[in-house]
């Protein structure tokens, strides 16, 4: 964590990608149902990483928190610009098409993440600031200190996390899996 990800060297970027692609893909598939979209957003995350590697500051948090912040932005951008993105993606040439095995593997991941997506839908009722902290801590398993990915201080994150947990307990009862939301991984 001591220095920015060394993404100018292709071999080091490959190692960085391999070290983090599974975590990013899990993050995305908990929020997206379409396997093509999950693959596209994951690719967009690492493209954004290459473009913004110089902005990574180790003192603000771990690499995975930085990646999750980028992934959240990519998912939000897609939601806001769905129609324009669909047209742009159709115009792109030279992208690798997913074969049947790729689709099958992504569908398996999506099926495996179905319960998490149901929980995520419940989270949509929370205020955005509280939901973002709860997602990073409870869903993605990062410490409260990773709040830097959201641009807030750990103390602020603790307050928002408390409010989110309290709201979920009061409004929705136990999570569909019968485990409290903050204990799910």
HELIX and SHEET records of a PDB file:
HELIX    1   1 UNK A   10  UNK A   29  1                                  20    
HELIX    2   2 UNK A   35  UNK A   52  1                                  18    
HELIX    3   3 UNK A   53  UNK A   55  5                                   3    
HELIX    4   4 UNK A   58  UNK A   60  5                                   3    
HELIX    5   5 UNK A   63  UNK A   80  1                                  18    
HELIX    6   6 UNK A   82  UNK A   91  1                                  10    
HELIX    7   7 UNK A  100  UNK A  112  1                                  13    
HELIX    8   8 UNK A  114  UNK A  123  1                                  10    
HELIX    9   9 UNK A  128  UNK A  134  1                                   7    
HELIX   10  10 UNK A  135  UNK A  139  3                                   5    
HELIX   11  11 UNK A  144  UNK A  150  5                                   7    
HELIX   12  12 UNK A  154  UNK A  172  1                                  19    
HELIX   13  13 UNK A  181  UNK A  183  5                                   3    
END                                                                             
